[in-house]
Amino acid sequence: MEIKLTGKHYVTTDNHQYVLREERKSEKGDLYKVVLGYYGTFNHLVRGLIEKEIKNDSTNDLITLKKRLSEIEQNITRLLNEVIEKRGECTCQK
């Protein structure tokens, strides 16, 4: 399964791990994905993504960074709820 987490980040899974990938563009303009990390749990993957966003963010104030991290968290939560609902397993409240 592959789930798009952000505009350029994806997660794929197998029986043993979660793989965080990032979509990039080659010099020729072709899109391809590179592996950013392998994680044993989804929570670790989310923490890894947030850590990468913090390290790569050019934000120079804490309020803007906090807002960006909140947006990432909300996006991931929304996407996961959509996946769960499509499977008919949703026990969450809206």
N, C-alpha and C positions, 0 to 999 in steps of 0.2 A: 504494500500500500504506500502511496505517496500523498502527502498533505502539504499544501503551500501554507507556510506560517506568516511570511511577510512578503513584500514585493520581490525579494530575491532569495529568500530562505525556504528550504523544503526539508521535510523529515520523511525518511523511508524506514520501514521496519522489516525485521525478519523474526524468527523464533527466539533470537538471543539478544538483540540489541536494537537501538534506535540510532539512525545515522543522520547527522545534520549536514545538509548540502547547501551550497550557495551557487546561484546561477550567475555566470559571467559571460562576457562577450569577447570573442577572439578579435584579433586585429582585422580579420576578414569580415567581421560582423556576425559570425556564427555563434549561437548560444550553446553553452555547455555547462555542466555542473561539476563542481569540485567538492570533495569531502572536507568538512571542517572539523568533524569529530565523531567519535563513536561513544555511545552512552548506554549504560545498563538499565536506566529507568528514564521515563519521560521527564520527570522532575529534574533530573541531572541535565538532560538536554536543554530544557528551558533555562536553567541556570547558566549553562554554557553559552547559549545564545545571548542572554542578557549581558554576560561578562564580555563577550565579543563586541556587542553594541557599545558598551561603556568604553572599551579600549579604543574603538574605531570612531567614536563620536567626537566631533569638533566642538561640541557644546562647552562653553566655559563658565556656565553657572548651574548650580545644583537644581534650581526650580525647573529649568528647561529639561535637564537630564531626567528628573523624576517624572515629568510629563511624558517624555519619550518612552521611558520604561513602562509606564502605566498603559500607554497605547499598545505596546507590544503585548503586554499581559492580556489586555482586553481582546485583542485580535486573536491570540492563541486560544483563549477561552471560548470565543464565539465560534471559531473554526472547529474546535473539538466538539462543541455541542451540536453543530451541524452534522458532523460525522456520526455521532451517537444517535441523533434523531433519524438519520437515513437508515441506520441499522435497526431501528425500532426498539432500541434499548434505553431510551432516555427516561430517567427517573428524576431529572432535574426540574426545578420550578422556575417559571419565567416571571 
